[in-house]
Amino acid sequence: MQAFVANIPWNSTEDDLRHVFETQGIAVEAVRIMKDPEGRSKGFGFVTMDERTKIDNVIDRMNGHPMGTRALIVERAKGGQKRQPRSA
């Protein structure tokens, strides 16, 4: 089960994000914060949990949860969908 997480503070690490979820009793398998080509955070990422985890419960508990000075935005990840190319 995977959640899309946005509004992550720029200086946060994957360990920081994992810690926020785990302190809420959520068993995290993997965390990935997306980065630009220079290695800077893009402010969003993905948290993967055990497939027995109820994603709706995670969204209810974590959407709006504070992380630093921000409130996380947590949604169901839209896996497998092709993204449209951005126009220039």
N, C-alpha and C positions, 0 to 999 in steps of 0.2 A: 504494500500500500504506500502510495507516495503523495505528499502534500507539496504544493507550490507555496513558497513563503516569500513575500515582498516586504518592502520597507525595513529591511535589515540595516542597522547602522553601518556606515561605511567602514569603520575600523574593526568591525566584528570578525572573528575567525569562525571556522567551522566548528571548533571545539566550543566556542561561546554559544553558538546556535544550538548545538547538541545539548549543552547544559541547561538552557532555558526550557527545552522540551522535556528533558529527563527530570527536572525539578518538579514538573507537573505530573509525574508518574507515567510518562509515555516512553515505551521501550523503543529506542531509536537504533536502527541498523546501520544507516549511513546518512551523511550530510554532505551537500555540495553547494557551495556558494559560487555563483557564476562570476567570472572575471573577464576584464577587457584584455586586449593583447599585451598591455603593459603590466598585467598582474593585479590591477586594482579591482576591488569589488564593484559589481554592477548593482548591488543593493537588493538582489533577489537570489533565490536558490531553491533547493529541493531537500526535503527530509523524507527518508525512506524508513518505514516502520514494518514490523512483523505483519504478515498478511492477515492475521487474526484481529489486528487492530481495527476498530470501528472508526473510519475516517470522519464520519459526521460528528462523533464525539470529540475527536481531535480538533476539528474546525471550531466547534462550539467553545471549547476550552481555550484555544490558542489565538483565534482571530481577535485582534484588539489587545492581546497580551503585551505588556510593556517589555521593551528590550532597550536599555539605555534610555534615551529621550524620545524614542519612537514607539508606536503601537504597530505590532506585526499585522500583516495581512496574510491570512492563511486560507487557501482554497484547495479543492481537489485538483490534483495535477491532471492535465489533459494529455496523457501519454499517447504516443503513436499518431498524433495528428500532424500533418505537414503544415508548416507555416508558409504563408504567402510571402514572396520576396518583397522587401521594402522598395518603394519607388525613390529615386534619387532626388 
